[in-house]
Amino acid sequence: MAATTTEHVDVLIVGAGVSGIGAAHRLREEFPERSFVLLEAQDAPGGTWWTHRFPGARSDSDLFTYGYRHKPWKGPSIAAGGEILSYLREVIDEDDLAGHIRYHHRVAALSWSSEENLWTADVTRTETGETLRMTASFLWMCQGYYNHDEPYTPEWPGTERFAGTVVHPQSWPSDLDVTGKKVLVIGSGATAATVVPATAATAEHVTMLQRSPSYWFPAPTVHELATMLEPLDLPGEWTHEILRRTYVQQLDWLATTGRDDPDALHEFLVESIRPLLPEGTDVEKHFVPRYRPWQQRIAFVPDGDFFAAMREGKASVVTDTISEFTEKGVQVSSGEVIEADVVVTATGFDLAVFGDIPFTVDGEPVDFTRHVTWRGLMISDIPNMAYAFGYFRHSWTLRIDLVNDLIGRILARMDERGDRVVVPTLRAQDADMPRLPWVSEDNFNPGYIGRSQHRMFGQGDREPWTHMHEHDVDRVELPKADLDDGLQYR
């Protein structure tokens, strides 16, 4: 069926997860006269929290900073996916956003016309296959940063011989029951840290197989400060603000210590888990990483539940590489065969550049690898387009709130001056600026960065063409960013 233009909005938001809902809240609050729509490919809001349904799916950031600044989080600092979805649905209800969200709407292509000063979105309704076209004056990309449809799974010899079930957490079957079964979890990141204790509760045994160790942090589900504040019967917003600032300070300490004194942070993290491990555990082999702290995300384990499963004999760790799959399980390089009924490939994901949606500007396809970021929220030479990207090391939403502040300032400035277009544009002094990778591997180097960085846009060696700063920098620099520095209006 040929697409026809069905609707025009002032702002088109792609994605109805944490970032998209936050963007919509900001529009309702600061720009009530603007029309907007959120296009969501899934059949419900929530993004990651809707698609990730593996056992125990939960936040690995505290909810006092992962929650929005405008809506205090009520409950324990670490929460299950369902609780986070309920929180997001409350925001949708309180802001009356439901009528603005179109579910089952997948964006197939985006194109900008300088003649019309408009974005055009070709959209597929996934339920019916029908195509439609929408136009918008401003585009706000909130689609997330990885491929939700195709998780990353390495190719291992002999997988076809395995007689059991192989499942990736990103596509966990609703009818999979691991009760009384031997479970092998491949990987040692945040997902494995969640799946292992959750499945160990009913499985015969769970083995986590890792190529190399990760850093772990046994954070309490309920902060000790929250316990101290409870008898004081403070207003909820006071308690939220106190705990939010406490967690921000904790996260800032972890990030800055990892940067300035990695040896001290290494000792702190390793010694924090040593007393929680079963007696006789080879800590050096299984829990001392090869990289410095914060070069990869730390696996937060609420109340040390992962280590409790180990002490109870319900879970164990093997550090080795896979030689091949056998009929009964996986053979590792030492020659040991780890028997399993279910193999969980917690092996990560691949980055997606703006949802892998093809972009064109004035008829020319956009190769994002030839562009650089403007302060981590706009792209050079791409008109009227902002994107949401949070933190890897802090709570995602801490940066989303700051990004939304800055986008709001830009939109307000355009209103005041009567401008219709804003374009990040390299200045004369940037003509010979070195183009640097999307992120320095010396700064952050998990597997999905190495696999996908060649597809990402880059950054420069100076402001405003840089990103990936820590929160202690962003919370000072983004609010005072010069709206004329690197931006052209017309």
C-alpha positions in Angstrom: 0.0 0.0 0.0 1.4 3.4 -0.9 2.2 5.7 2.0 0.2 8.9 2.3 0.8 11.8 4.6 -1.6 11.4 7.5 -0.4 13.9 10.1 2.0 16.7 10.9 3.3 17.5 14.3 5.7 20.0 15.7 7.9 17.4 17.4 8.2 13.7 16.4 9.7 11.5 19.2 11.0 8.1 18.2 10.7 5.7 21.1 8.5 5.4 24.2 11.0 4.2 26.7 12.7 6.1 29.5 14.2 8.7 27.1 11.1 9.2 25.0 8.7 9.5 28.0 11.1 12.0 29.6 11.2 14.1 26.4 7.4 14.1 26.2 7.1 15.2 29.8 9.4 18.1 29.0 7.4 19.2 26.0 4.1 19.1 28.0 5.7 21.1 30.8 7.6 23.8 28.9 6.0 23.9 25.4 2.3 23.1 25.9 1.4 24.7 22.6 3.6 22.3 20.6 2.0 19.2 19.1 4.0 15.9 19.4 3.7 12.2 18.9 5.8 9.3 20.1 6.2 6.4 17.7 6.9 3.1 19.4 7.6 -0.2 17.6 6.6 -2.3 20.6 3.1 -2.9 21.8 3.6 -1.1 25.1 5.8 1.7 26.6 9.0 1.1 28.5 11.6 0.2 26.0 14.2 -2.1 27.6 11.9 -2.7 30.6 9.2 -4.0 28.2 11.5 -6.1 26.0 13.7 -7.6 28.7 11.7 -10.4 30.4 14.4 -12.7 31.6 14.3 -14.0 35.2 15.0 -11.4 37.8 15.2 -8.5 35.3 16.0 -5.4 37.4 17.8 -2.2 37.5 21.5 -2.2 38.0 21.4 1.5 38.9 19.6 3.0 41.9 16.1 4.2 41.1 16.6 7.5 43.0 18.9 8.6 40.2 17.5 6.4 37.4 14.0 7.8 38.1 13.3 11.3 36.6 14.2 14.4 38.5 10.6 15.6 38.4 9.0 12.4 39.8 10.4 11.1 43.1 10.9 7.4 43.3 9.1 5.6 46.1 10.5 2.2 47.1 13.8 0.3 47.4 16.7 1.7 45.5 17.0 -1.4 43.3 13.8 -2.4 41.6 12.5 -5.2 39.3 11.5 -4.4 35.7 7.8 -4.6 36.5 8.1 -1.9 39.2 10.0 0.4 36.8 7.3 -0.1 34.1 4.6 0.9 36.7 6.6 4.0 37.5 6.8 4.9 33.8 3.1 4.3 33.3 2.4 6.7 36.2 4.3 9.4 34.3 2.3 8.7 31.2 -0.9 9.0 33.2 0.1 12.0 35.2 1.2 13.9 32.0 -1.8 12.6 30.0 0.6 11.2 27.4 -1.3 8.1 26.4 -3.0 9.8 23.5 0.3 10.9 22.1 1.9 7.4 21.8 1.4 5.3 18.7 2.3 1.7 19.4 3.2 -0.9 16.7 4.6 2.0 14.7 8.1 1.2 13.4 10.0 4.0 11.6 11.4 2.8 8.3 13.1 5.9 7.0 13.6 9.6 7.9 14.3 12.4 5.5 14.9 16.1 5.9 13.9 18.8 3.3 15.6 22.2 3.5 13.0 23.5 1.1 10.1 22.7 3.4 12.1 22.8 6.7 10.5 19.5 7.6 11.3 15.9 8.5 9.3 13.2 6.8 9.0 9.8 8.5 8.0 6.7 6.6 6.3 4.4 9.1 5.1 0.8 9.1 2.2 -0.3 11.3 3.6 -3.7 12.4 0.2 -5.2 13.2 -1.1 -4.7 9.7 1.8 -4.0 7.4 0.2 -0.7 6.5 2.5 2.2 5.7 2.0 5.8 6.5 3.9 9.1 6.4 4.3 11.7 9.0 6.0 15.1 8.9 7.5 17.1 11.8 9.4 20.3 12.3 11.7 18.8 14.9 12.9 15.2 15.3 13.8 13.8 18.8 15.5 10.4 18.6 14.9 8.4 21.8 15.0 4.9 20.4 17.8 3.5 22.6 21.3 2.6 21.7 21.3 -1.1 20.7 19.5 -3.5 18.4 16.5 -4.8 20.3 15.6 -7.4 17.6 18.9 -9.2 17.1 21.0 -9.8 20.3 24.7 -10.6 19.9 25.5 -14.3 20.1 28.9 -15.6 19.1 29.2 -18.7 16.8 30.5 -21.7 18.7 31.4 -25.1 17.1 28.9 -27.8 17.7 25.9 -25.8 18.9 23.7 -28.0 16.6 24.7 -31.1 18.6 23.5 -29.7 21.9 20.4 -31.6 23.0 19.2 -28.9 25.4 17.8 -25.4 25.1 19.8 -22.3 24.1 18.3 -19.0 24.9 19.5 -15.3 24.9 18.1 -13.2 27.7 16.9 -10.6 25.2 14.5 -13.1 23.8 13.6 -15.2 26.8 10.6 -17.5 26.1 7.6 -17.0 28.4 7.2 -20.8 28.8 10.8 -21.6 29.7 11.0 -23.3 33.1 14.4 -24.1 34.6 13.1 -25.8 37.8 15.3 -28.7 38.6 17.5 -28.2 35.6 21.2 -27.6 35.1 21.7 -24.1 33.8 24.8 -22.7 32.2 25.0 -18.9 31.8 27.7 -17.7 29.4 28.9 -14.2 30.3 29.6 -12.2 33.4 28.0 -8.8 32.9 25.0 -7.1 34.4 22.6 -9.6 32.8 24.4 -12.6 34.1 24.6 -11.0 37.5 20.8 -10.9 37.5 20.0 -14.2 35.7 22.3 -16.4 37.9 20.7 -15.7 41.3 17.2 -15.6 39.8 17.4 -19.0 38.2 19.5 -20.5 41.0 16.4 -20.2 43.2 14.7 -23.1 41.4 17.4 -24.7 39.2 19.4 -27.8 40.2 22.5 -25.8 39.7 23.7 -22.7 37.8 27.2 -22.3 36.4 28.4 -18.9 35.1 31.1 -19.3 32.5 33.2 -16.3 31.8 36.2 -15.7 29.6 37.6 -13.2 32.1 36.4 -11.7 35.4 34.3 -8.6 35.9 34.1 -6.1 38.7 31.2 -6.5 41.2 29.7 -4.3 43.8 27.3 -5.7 46.5 25.0 -2.7 46.9 22.2 -2.8 49.4 18.7 -2.9 48.0 17.7 -0.4 50.7 20.3 2.2 51.5 21.2 2.4 55.2 20.5 6.1 55.1 16.9 5.3 54.0 16.5 3.1 57.0 17.8 5.9 59.2 15.4 8.5 57.7 12.3 6.4 57.9 11.5 7.0 61.6 11.7 10.8 61.0 8.5 10.8 58.9 9.9 13.3 56.4 8.0 14.5 53.4 8.5 12.1 50.5 10.2 14.7 48.3 12.7 15.4 51.1 13.7 11.8 51.5 13.9 11.4 47.7 16.2 14.4 47.3 18.5 13.3 50.2 18.9 9.8 48.8 19.2 11.1 45.2 22.1 13.4 46.2 23.7 10.6 48.3 23.6 8.2 45.3 24.9 10.9 43.0 27.8 11.4 45.3 28.5 7.7 45.5 28.4 7.4 41.7 30.7 10.4 41.3 33.1 8.9 43.7 33.2 5.6 41.9 33.8 7.4 38.5 36.4 9.9 39.6 38.3 7.4 41.7 38.3 5.0 38.8 39.8 7.7 36.7 42.2 9.3 39.2 43.1 6.4 41.5 42.2 3.1 39.8 44.3 1.0 42.1 42.4 2.3 45.1 39.1 1.5 43.5 40.3 -1.9 42.4 41.2 -2.8 46.0 37.9 -1.4 47.3 35.8 -3.5 44.8 37.7 -6.7 45.2 37.9 -6.5 49.0 34.1 -5.7 49.1 33.3 -9.1 47.7 36.0 -11.2 49.2 34.1 -11.9 52.5 31.0 -12.8 50.6 32.6 -15.6 48.6 32.6 -19.3 49.6 35.6 -20.4 51.5 38.4 -21.6 49.1 37.3 -19.5 46.1 40.2 -18.6 43.8 39.6 -14.8 43.9 42.5 -14.0 41.6 41.2 -16.3 38.9 37.5 -15.6 39.0 37.1 -12.1 40.4 40.2 -10.0 39.5 39.6 -8.4 36.1 42.3 -7.7 33.5 41.1 -4.1 33.0 41.0 -1.1 35.3 37.8 -0.3 37.2 35.1 1.4 35.2 36.6 0.6 31.8 33.5 -1.6 31.7 30.3 -1.3 33.7 30.5 -2.6 37.3 28.0 -5.4 38.0 25.8 -4.3 40.9 24.4 -7.2 42.9 21.7 -6.1 45.4 22.4 -7.4 48.9 25.1 -9.7 47.3 22.5 -12.2 46.1 24.8 -13.6 43.5 27.4 -14.5 46.2 24.7 -15.9 48.4 23.8 -18.4 45.7 27.4 -19.4 45.5 27.7 -19.9 49.3 24.6 -22.0 49.2 26.1 -24.3 46.5 23.4 -23.3 44.0 25.8 -21.4 41.7 29.4 -21.6 40.7 31.8 -19.8 38.4 34.1 -21.2 35.7 36.7 -19.0 34.1 37.7 -20.4 30.7 37.0 -20.3 27.0 34.6 -22.4 25.0 36.1 -25.1 22.8 32.8 -26.5 21.5 29.3 -27.5 22.4 28.6 -31.2 23.0 25.4 -33.1 23.2 25.4 -32.7 27.0 26.7 -29.2 27.4 29.9 -27.1 26.7 33.5 -28.3 26.6 36.0 -25.6 27.7 39.6 -25.3 26.9 40.7 -27.2 30.0 38.9 -30.2 28.6 36.1 -30.0 31.3 32.6 -30.5 30.0 30.0 -28.4 31.8 26.8 -30.3 31.6 23.6 -28.3 31.1 19.9 -28.6 30.2 19.6 -24.9 29.4 22.4 -22.6 28.1 21.8 -18.9 28.5 23.9 -16.8 26.2 24.2 -13.6 28.2 26.7 -12.4 25.6 25.4 -8.8 25.1 24.2 -6.8 22.2 25.3 -4.7 19.2 25.0 -0.9 19.0 22.5 0.5 16.6 22.9 4.0 15.1 19.6 5.7 15.7 17.7 2.4 15.5 19.5 1.6 12.2 16.9 3.8 10.5 18.2 5.2 7.1 18.4 9.0 7.1 18.6 11.4 4.2 19.1 15.1 4.1 18.0 16.9 1.0 18.0 13.6 -0.9 21.5 12.6 0.1 21.9 9.5 2.3 23.5 10.3 5.7 26.7 8.3 6.6 26.9 9.0 10.3 30.5 7.9 10.5 31.4 11.1 8.7 29.7 13.3 11.3 30.5 14.3 14.9 28.4 15.0 17.9 27.5 18.4 19.3 27.7 17.9 23.1 26.3 14.4 22.9 22.8 15.4 21.9 22.9 16.7 18.3 24.8 15.7 15.1 26.9 18.0 12.9 25.1 19.1 9.7 21.9 17.4 10.6 19.1 20.0 11.0 16.5 20.1 13.7 17.4 16.7 15.2 18.3 15.9 18.8 19.0 12.5 20.3 18.9 11.1 23.8 21.9 9.3 25.2 22.5 8.7 28.9 25.5 7.4 30.9 27.2 4.1 30.9 28.7 4.5 34.4 26.0 6.6 36.1 22.2 6.1 35.9 21.0 6.7 32.3 18.4 9.2 33.3 20.8 11.5 35.1 22.0 12.6 31.8 18.6 12.4 30.0 17.4 15.1 32.4 20.4 17.3 31.6 20.0 16.7 27.8 16.3 17.6 28.0 17.2 20.9 29.8 19.5 21.8 27.0 17.2 20.9 24.2 14.5 22.9 25.9 16.8 25.9 26.0 17.5 25.5 22.2 13.8 25.3 21.4 12.9 28.3 23.6 15.7 30.3 21.9 14.3 29.4 18.5 10.8 30.6 19.6 12.1 33.9 20.9 14.0 34.7 17.7 11.5 33.2 15.3 14.0 30.7 13.9 12.7 27.5 12.2 16.0 25.6 11.8 19.0 24.9 14.0 22.0 23.0 12.6 25.2 22.0 14.4 28.0 23.4 12.1 31.7 23.2 12.5 33.3 26.5 13.0 36.2 27.9 10.9 38.7 26.9 13.6 37.4 23.4 13.4 38.3 22.8 9.8 41.4 20.7 10.7 40.0 19.3 13.9 41.0 15.6 14.5 38.1 13.2 14.3 38.2 10.9 17.2 36.2 7.6 17.8 32.8 7.6 19.3 34.4 6.5 22.6 38.0 6.0 23.5 38.6 2.3 24.3 41.1 3.4 26.9 38.1 5.1 28.6 35.4 2.4 28.1 35.9 -0.9 26.3 33.2 -3.5 26.7 32.7 -6.0 23.8 29.8 -4.2 22.2 31.9 -1.1 21.8 34.6 -2.9 20.0 32.2 -4.8 17.8 30.2 -1.7 16.7 32.2 1.4 17.1 33.1 1.5 13.4 29.4 2.2 12.6 29.1 5.1 15.0 29.5 8.9 14.6 32.6 10.4 16.0 33.7 13.3 18.2 36.3 16.0 18.1 39.2 17.0 20.4 37.5 20.1 21.7 34.2 21.5 22.8 31.4 21.5 21.7 32.2 18.4 19.7 32.8 16.0 22.5 30.7 13.7 24.7 31.0 10.8 27.2 31.8 13.1 30.1 31.1 12.0 33.6 28.1 13.4 35.5 30.3 15.6 37.7 31.4 17.4 34.5 28.0 17.4 32.6 26.0 18.8 35.5 28.2 21.9 35.4 28.9 22.3 31.7 25.6 21.4 30.0 23.5 23.9 31.9 25.8 26.8 30.9 26.5 25.6 27.3 26.7 28.5 24.8 23.7 28.1 22.4 25.6 30.0 19.7 28.8 27.9 19.9 28.7 25.5 17.0 25.0 26.0 16.2 23.6 28.0 13.3 20.1 29.2 13.2 17.9 30.4 10.3 
